[in-house]
Amino acid sequence: MRETVLSMDNSAPGRVEVATETKKKAADEEEGMKEEELEEPVSPAGRLFREPRFSCYIVCAFGAAAPIDMPALRAGVEATLARHPRFCSIQVLDVENKRAKPKWVRTKVNLDDHIIVPKLDPTTTSANPEKAVEDYVSSLSTPAMAMDYCRPLWELHVLDVPTSEAVATAVLRMHHSLGDGVSLLSLLIACCRRADDPDALPTLPGAGRRVGPLYELRRPPLAAGALALAKWILSGLLLLWHTVVDVVCFALTAASLTGDKHTVLKGEEGAEFRPRRFVNRTLSLDDIKHVKNAMGCTVNDVLVGVSSAALSRYYFRRTGENEGKDIKLRTALIVNLRPTPGVHALAKMMEAGKKNSVKWGNQIGYLILPFHLAKHDDTLEYIRKANKVARRKKNSLESIFTYWSSDLVVKIFGIKAAASLCYGMFKNTTLSFSSLSGPSEQIVFCGHPIVYIAPSVYGLPHALTLHWQSYMNIVKLALAVDETQFPDPHELLDDFTESLKLIREAASKDGEVV
């Protein structure tokens, strides 16, 4: 088990190209396995996350309801996470062959390199434990804590510091090339068991039937006459038109021919290289569902509306501008394009230590979501506008196009061209936004009951990234901010708390259904 201190040397290892000799050594260590199980090409999205401007990491904090039992934690990680094909592989590039593509190659996992117990200042932890934990988690995004590409790209940091919400905190840091957020969350859940049944795997909420013009269009018209056929044709034409408009706007943004104006919310050039401050706040899932039911919309509509209200409060307070203004900006919304991986199948994958029918990797698309900053006398207006924008975006194939086109650009023009376009899309929008659904029952990770899950990310050219994570009856709002742009992130969290409170109260009084 490795121990670290915050005052470590700034000359941490950077991006390492592993030579052919390392590849041979890794293969020799796994001699008993079949060749196709030893090596697997890194996906285009995974290669994209190797690029210097897209060296992107996921940081997921878990609050534990009991002190960390290190032997139990180590045994649990060794039996589950460390056996997953991605978590026991390194990315290998044959430097002698300039046309070679990187591969995932199996290697032995030394848990001492991956389970880290930092030495924190006892005075600091006793005086302000929340800040001590927050400071350490934020330090993971600094150059001094850069990962070594010669080892599997994940680490588990254990902070046995009691806070107001948890007795201890475990922080899993993973390189984004290991997989997309949905796959990685499903994998982490597959490492857990239900608190009320230690032998049972947790369950993730089903996606349910998706609604909107796009999904209605996929159903062929019934033999109900010319009117039904005409309606179906018009819906298809509308879908095509919206897709063309969205794709053109996306292409112009990616090519830096259009972009959001600079505001106090938009990061400066080079924001992707600066450290991030990770802060989070616990909100009530019941309050969010109450607004959803009152407004006849979706949970995601409520999350976007609350975000718009909170950022409006923050913006006008910071700038002191006329509150009558309506400022338009855009967010890069990350869209999962695959069904949620089965928890049972992932558990079997880790038990066997080899691939199975589960599709793995990064399968995500992007869409540019219009966002507005304004002061409304009726706070429900934020939800109405979010719902209107969401309905419009559901009638478009923008996210599917962005996923498909990125693969095509990689094949035709190479990974650097794809990275340049993707970077342009992020650089010319203001923030990133994503939401994930977690288990509705309490889960136990290696014998430790979990009280919250707070995922976040760093390495994107945005000064602000919003992540919403549901778990049991709560929603964790996790922010990753560039402190040079957001020196007061806790005030921003207060704006989210107040905005949800006001919207919830308005929904109770109004009782309308749109």
C-alpha positions in Angstrom: 0.0 0.0 0.0 1.5 3.3 -1.0 1.5 6.4 1.2 1.7 9.9 -0.2 1.9 13.4 1.2 0.6 16.6 -0.3 4.0 18.3 -0.5 5.3 15.9 -3.1 7.8 16.7 -5.8 6.4 18.6 -8.8 8.4 16.4 -11.2 5.8 13.7 -11.4 5.8 11.4 -14.4 4.0 12.7 -17.4 2.6 11.0 -20.5 4.8 7.9 -21.0 5.1 5.9 -24.3 5.7 2.3 -23.3 8.3 0.6 -25.5 8.1 -2.8 -27.2 10.1 -4.4 -24.4 7.4 -3.4 -21.8 4.8 -5.0 -24.1 6.7 -8.3 -24.2 7.2 -8.3 -20.4 3.5 -7.7 -19.8 2.7 -10.6 -22.2 5.1 -12.9 -20.5 3.5 -12.3 -17.2 0.1 -13.4 -18.6 1.5 -16.4 -20.5 -1.4 -18.7 -19.5 -4.0 -16.5 -21.3 -5.1 -16.6 -24.9 -3.5 -13.9 -27.1 -6.8 -12.3 -28.0 -7.5 -11.8 -24.2 -4.0 -10.3 -23.6 -4.3 -7.5 -26.2 -7.1 -5.3 -27.4 -7.0 -2.1 -29.5 -7.7 1.1 -27.7 -10.9 2.6 -29.0 -10.9 5.9 -31.0 -12.5 7.6 -28.0 -9.9 6.0 -25.7 -7.1 7.3 -28.0 -8.7 10.7 -28.0 -8.4 10.8 -24.2 -4.6 10.2 -24.5 -4.1 13.4 -26.4 -2.4 16.1 -24.3 -5.4 18.5 -24.5 -7.8 15.7 -23.6 -5.9 13.8 -20.9 -9.2 13.5 -19.0 -9.7 11.8 -15.6 -12.8 10.8 -13.6 -12.7 11.3 -9.9 -15.4 9.6 -7.9 -15.7 10.1 -4.1 -17.6 7.6 -1.9 -18.7 8.5 1.6 -18.5 5.5 4.0 -20.6 5.0 7.0 -17.9 3.1 8.9 -14.1 3.4 9.3 -12.1 1.8 6.4 -11.0 -1.7 7.2 -7.9 -1.9 5.0 -7.5 -5.7 4.9 -11.1 -6.0 3.8 -10.8 -3.2 1.3 -7.7 -4.7 -0.2 -9.2 -8.2 -0.4 -12.4 -6.8 -2.0 -10.5 -4.7 -4.6 -8.2 -7.6 -5.5 -11.2 -9.9 -6.1 -13.3 -7.4 -8.1 -11.9 -4.2 -9.6 -8.3 -5.4 -10.1 -9.6 -8.3 -12.1 -11.5 -6.3 -14.7 -9.7 -6.4 -18.1 -9.3 -2.7 -18.3 -8.1 -2.3 -14.7 -5.3 -4.8 -15.1 -4.1 -3.5 -18.4 -1.7 -0.8 -19.6 -1.8 1.2 -22.8 1.1 0.1 -25.0 2.4 1.9 -28.1 5.1 0.3 -30.3 7.4 3.3 -30.7 9.3 1.5 -33.4 6.3 1.4 -35.7 5.0 5.0 -36.3 1.7 3.7 -37.8 0.9 1.4 -34.9 -2.1 2.1 -32.8 -2.0 1.7 -29.0 -3.3 -1.5 -27.4 -4.5 -2.6 -24.0 -2.1 -5.2 -22.8 -2.5 -7.3 -19.6 -0.1 -6.8 -16.8 0.2 -7.7 -13.1 -1.5 -5.3 -10.7 0.5 -4.4 -7.6 -2.2 -3.1 -5.2 0.5 -1.2 -3.3 0.7 1.1 -6.3 -3.1 1.6 -6.5 -4.4 1.7 -2.9 -3.1 5.0 -1.5 -3.4 6.2 2.1 -2.2 9.8 2.3 -0.7 11.4 5.4 -2.8 14.4 6.2 -1.9 17.0 8.8 -3.7 16.1 12.0 -4.2 19.7 13.0 -5.9 20.5 9.7 -8.1 17.4 9.8 -9.3 18.1 13.3 -9.9 21.8 12.8 -11.8 21.5 9.5 -12.2 17.9 8.3 -14.4 18.8 5.3 -11.8 21.2 4.0 -9.0 18.8 4.6 -10.8 16.1 2.5 -11.8 18.6 -0.2 -8.2 19.9 -0.4 -6.8 16.4 -0.9 -9.3 15.4 -3.5 -8.7 18.6 -5.4 -4.9 18.0 -5.2 -5.4 14.9 -7.4 -5.9 17.3 -10.4 -2.5 18.9 -9.9 0.6 18.0 -12.0 2.3 16.7 -8.9 -0.3 13.9 -8.7 -0.1 12.9 -12.4 -0.6 9.2 -13.1 2.1 6.9 -14.4 1.2 5.4 -17.8 3.4 2.4 -17.0 0.7 1.1 -14.6 -3.0 0.5 -15.0 -4.6 3.9 -15.0 -6.6 3.9 -11.7 -6.0 4.6 -8.0 -8.1 4.3 -4.9 -7.3 6.9 -2.2 -8.4 6.2 1.3 -9.1 9.1 3.7 -10.1 7.9 7.2 -11.2 11.4 8.2 -14.7 11.8 9.7 -16.8 14.5 8.1 -20.4 15.7 8.6 -21.7 13.3 6.0 -19.4 10.3 6.3 -17.1 8.5 8.7 -14.5 8.0 6.0 -14.0 8.8 2.3 -12.7 6.7 -0.5 -11.8 8.4 -3.8 -11.4 6.4 -7.0 -9.5 8.2 -9.8 -9.5 6.7 -13.3 -8.3 7.8 -16.7 -11.3 8.4 -18.9 -9.9 6.1 -21.6 -10.9 3.2 -19.3 -14.5 3.7 -20.2 -17.5 6.1 -20.3 -19.3 7.3 -17.1 -22.2 4.9 -17.5 -19.9 1.8 -17.9 -17.6 2.8 -15.0 -20.5 3.6 -12.7 -22.1 0.2 -13.5 -18.7 -1.5 -12.9 -18.4 0.2 -9.5 -21.9 -0.9 -8.5 -21.0 -4.4 -9.6 -18.2 -4.4 -7.0 -20.8 -3.7 -4.3 -23.5 -5.6 -2.6 -26.9 -4.6 -1.1 -26.8 -3.5 2.5 -30.0 -5.4 3.2 -28.8 -8.6 1.5 -25.0 -9.1 1.5 -25.2 -11.8 -1.1 -27.3 -9.8 -3.6 -25.9 -7.4 -6.3 -27.4 -3.9 -6.4 -29.7 -2.9 -9.2 -29.6 0.2 -11.3 -32.8 2.0 -12.5 -33.9 0.8 -15.9 -33.8 3.3 -18.7 -37.6 2.8 -19.3 -39.2 3.7 -22.6 -37.8 6.8 -24.1 -40.3 9.4 -25.3 -40.2 12.1 -27.9 -40.7 12.5 -31.6 -37.5 10.6 -32.4 -38.7 7.4 -30.6 -42.3 7.7 -31.8 -40.9 7.9 -35.4 -39.2 4.6 -35.1 -42.6 2.9 -35.0 -43.9 2.3 -38.5 -47.3 3.8 -39.1 -50.3 1.5 -38.6 -52.6 0.9 -41.5 -54.9 3.8 -40.4 -55.1 5.7 -43.6 -53.4 8.6 -45.4 -53.6 11.0 -42.5 -51.5 8.7 -40.3 -49.0 8.2 -43.1 -48.7 11.9 -43.8 -48.1 12.6 -40.1 -45.4 10.0 -40.0 -43.7 11.5 -43.1 -43.8 15.0 -41.7 -42.3 13.8 -38.4 -39.5 12.3 -40.4 -38.9 15.5 -42.3 -38.9 17.5 -39.1 -36.4 15.1 -37.5 -34.2 15.4 -40.6 -34.4 19.2 -40.6 -33.6 19.5 -36.9 -30.7 17.1 -37.3 -29.2 19.2 -40.2 -29.5 22.4 -38.2 -27.9 20.9 -35.1 -25.1 19.3 -37.1 -24.3 22.5 -38.9 -24.2 24.4 -35.6 -22.1 21.7 -34.0 -19.6 21.8 -36.9 -19.3 25.6 -36.8 -18.7 25.4 -33.1 -16.1 22.6 -33.4 -14.3 24.6 -36.2 -14.2 27.7 -34.0 -16.3 29.6 -36.5 -18.8 30.5 -33.7 -18.6 30.3 -29.9 -20.0 31.7 -26.6 -18.9 35.1 -25.6 -16.6 35.4 -22.6 -18.4 35.7 -19.3 -17.5 35.1 -15.6 -18.6 31.4 -16.2 -16.4 30.7 -19.3 -12.9 29.5 -18.8 -9.8 31.2 -20.2 -7.5 29.7 -22.8 -5.7 26.7 -21.4 -8.3 25.9 -18.7 -7.9 22.2 -19.4 -4.3 22.3 -17.9 -5.3 24.0 -14.6 -6.1 22.2 -11.4 -9.7 21.8 -10.3 -11.5 22.4 -7.0 -14.0 19.6 -6.4 -17.0 20.5 -4.2 -20.3 18.8 -3.8 -23.7 19.3 -2.2 -26.5 16.9 -1.2 -29.9 17.7 -2.5 -33.3 15.9 -2.1 -34.3 13.6 -4.8 -37.9 13.8 -3.5 -37.9 17.5 -4.1 -36.7 17.1 -7.6 -39.4 14.4 -8.3 -42.0 16.7 -6.8 -41.2 19.4 -9.3 -41.1 16.8 -12.1 -44.5 15.6 -11.3 -46.0 19.0 -10.9 -44.6 20.2 -14.2 -45.1 17.1 -16.2 -41.5 16.9 -17.3 -38.5 14.7 -16.7 -35.9 14.6 -13.9 -33.3 15.8 -16.4 -35.5 18.8 -17.3 -35.6 19.7 -13.6 -31.9 19.4 -13.2 -31.2 21.6 -16.2 -33.8 24.2 -15.0 -32.3 24.3 -11.5 -28.9 24.7 -13.0 -30.1 27.6 -15.1 -31.7 29.3 -12.1 -28.6 28.8 -9.9 -26.1 30.0 -12.5 -28.3 33.0 -13.2 -28.2 33.9 -9.5 -24.5 33.5 -9.4 -23.9 35.4 -12.6 -25.9 38.5 -11.7 -24.5 38.6 -8.2 -20.9 38.4 -9.5 -21.3 40.9 -12.3 -23.9 43.3 -10.9 -25.4 43.6 -14.3 -29.0 44.6 -15.1 -31.2 41.7 -14.0 -33.5 42.3 -17.0 -30.9 40.9 -19.4 -31.4 37.5 -20.9 -28.0 36.0 -21.7 -27.7 32.9 -23.9 -24.8 30.5 -23.6 -24.4 26.8 -24.4 -23.4 23.7 -22.5 -21.7 20.5 -23.8 -24.1 17.8 -22.8 -22.7 14.3 -22.6 -25.1 11.6 -23.9 -24.8 7.9 -23.3 -25.6 5.9 -26.5 -25.5 2.4 -25.1 -27.9 0.5 -22.7 -26.7 0.4 -19.1 -24.3 -2.6 -18.8 -25.8 -5.4 -16.8 -24.4 -5.4 -13.2 -24.6 -9.3 -13.1 -22.6 -9.6 -16.4 -20.0 -7.1 -15.1 -19.7 -9.1 -11.8 -19.1 -12.3 -13.9 -16.5 -10.4 -16.0 -14.5 -9.5 -12.9 -14.9 -13.0 -11.4 -13.6 -14.6 -14.6 -11.0 -11.9 -15.2 -11.8 -11.9 -18.9 -14.2 -10.3 -21.4 -17.7 -11.5 -22.0 -20.8 -10.2 -23.9 -20.7 -6.8 -22.2 -19.7 -4.0 -24.6 -17.0 -1.9 -23.0 -15.3 1.4 -23.8 -16.4 4.9 -24.4 -19.7 5.0 -26.4 -20.8 8.6 -25.8 -22.1 11.4 -28.0 -22.3 15.1 -27.5 -24.9 17.7 -28.1 -24.8 21.4 -27.6 -27.6 22.4 -25.3 -28.8 26.1 -25.3 -28.7 27.6 -21.8 -30.1 30.9 -20.7 -29.2 33.2 -17.8 -32.1 35.5 -16.7 -34.1 36.6 -13.7 -37.6 35.4 -13.7 -40.3 36.5 -11.3 -41.8 33.0 -11.8 -39.1 30.5 -10.9 -40.9 27.8 -12.8 -40.0 29.5 -16.0 -36.6 28.0 -15.7 -38.2 24.5 -15.8 -40.5 25.4 -18.7 -37.6 26.7 -20.8 -35.5 23.6 -20.0 -38.4 21.3 -20.9 -38.9 23.2 -24.2 -35.2 22.9 -25.2 -35.2 19.2 -24.2 -38.2 18.4 -26.4 -36.5 20.1 -29.3 -33.2 18.2 -28.8 -35.0 14.9 -28.5 -36.2 15.5 -32.1 -32.7 15.4 -33.4 -29.9 12.8 -34.1 -27.2 15.2 -33.1 -25.6 13.0 -30.4 -25.6 10.0 -32.7 -24.0 12.0 -35.4 -21.3 13.3 -33.2 -20.4 9.8 -32.0 -20.4 8.4 -35.6 -18.6 11.4 -37.1 -15.8 11.2 -34.5 -15.0 7.6 -35.5 -15.1 8.6 -39.2 -12.7 11.6 -38.7 -10.3 9.3 -36.8 -10.3 6.8 -39.6 -9.9 9.4 -42.4 -7.8 12.2 -40.9 -6.3 10.7 -37.8 -6.7 11.1 -34.0 -5.2 14.6 -33.9 -7.8 16.0 -36.3 -10.5 14.4 -34.2 -9.0 15.8 -31.0 -8.8 19.3 -32.5 -12.5 19.3 -33.5 -13.6 17.9 -30.1 -11.4 20.5 -28.4 -13.0 23.2 -30.5 -16.5 22.1 -29.4 -15.6 22.3 -25.7 -13.5 25.5 -26.0 -16.4 27.4 -27.7 -19.1 26.3 -25.2 -19.3 27.5 -21.6 -19.7 24.4 -19.4 -20.2 20.7 -19.3 -23.2 18.9 -17.9 -24.1 15.3 -17.2 -26.3 13.2 -14.9 -26.3 9.6 -13.8 -28.8 7.4 -12.0 -27.5 5.3 -9.1 -29.0 2.5 -7.0 -32.2 3.3 -5.1 -31.1 1.1 -2.2 -28.1 1.4 0.1 -25.0 -0.5 -1.1 -21.9 -1.9 0.6 -18.4 -1.6 -1.0 -16.0 -4.2 0.4 -17.9 -4.3 3.7 -18.3 -0.6 4.0 -21.9 0.9 3.8 -21.9 3.8 1.3 -23.8 7.0 2.2 -23.1 9.1 -1.0 -21.5 8.9 -4.5 -20.0 12.0 -6.0 -18.4 11.7 -9.4 -16.6 14.4 -11.3 -14.1 15.0 -14.0 -11.1 17.1 -14.9 -9.0 17.8 -18.0 -11.7 19.5 -20.1 -11.3 23.1 -21.4 -14.2 24.3 -19.3 -13.9 26.2 -16.0 -17.1 24.6 -14.8 -18.4 21.1 -15.0 -21.7 20.0 -13.4 -22.4 16.3 -12.5 -25.6 15.1 -11.0 -25.6 11.7 -9.3 -28.7 10.1 -7.7 -28.4 7.5 -5.0 -31.1 6.2 -2.6 -33.3 9.3 -1.9 -30.6 11.9 -2.5 -28.9 13.6 -5.5 -25.3 14.7 -5.2 -24.4 17.8 -7.2 -20.6 17.7 -7.9 -18.9 20.7 -9.3 -15.4 20.8 -10.8 -14.3 24.4 -11.0 -11.2 26.3 -12.0 -10.6 28.5 -8.9 -9.1 31.3 -11.0 -12.5 31.6 -12.5 -14.7 30.5 -9.5 -13.0 31.7 -6.3 -16.2 31.1 -4.3 -17.5 27.6 -5.3 -19.4 27.1 -2.1 -21.4 30.2 -2.7 -22.3 28.7 -6.1 -23.4 25.5 -4.3 -25.6 27.7 -2.1 -27.2 29.1 -5.2 -28.2 25.6 -6.3 -29.7 24.8 -2.9 -31.7 28.0 -2.8 -32.8 27.7 -6.5 -34.2 24.2 -5.9 -35.9 25.3 -2.7 -37.7 28.2 -4.5 -38.7 26.1 -7.5 -40.0 23.4 -5.3 -42.1 25.9 -3.3 -43.4 27.4 -6.5 -44.3 24.0 -7.9 -46.3 23.2 -4.7 -48.2 26.5 -4.9 -48.8 26.4 -8.6 -49.8 22.8 -8.9 -49.9 23.1 -12.7 -49.2 20.4 -15.3 -47.8 21.5 -18.7 
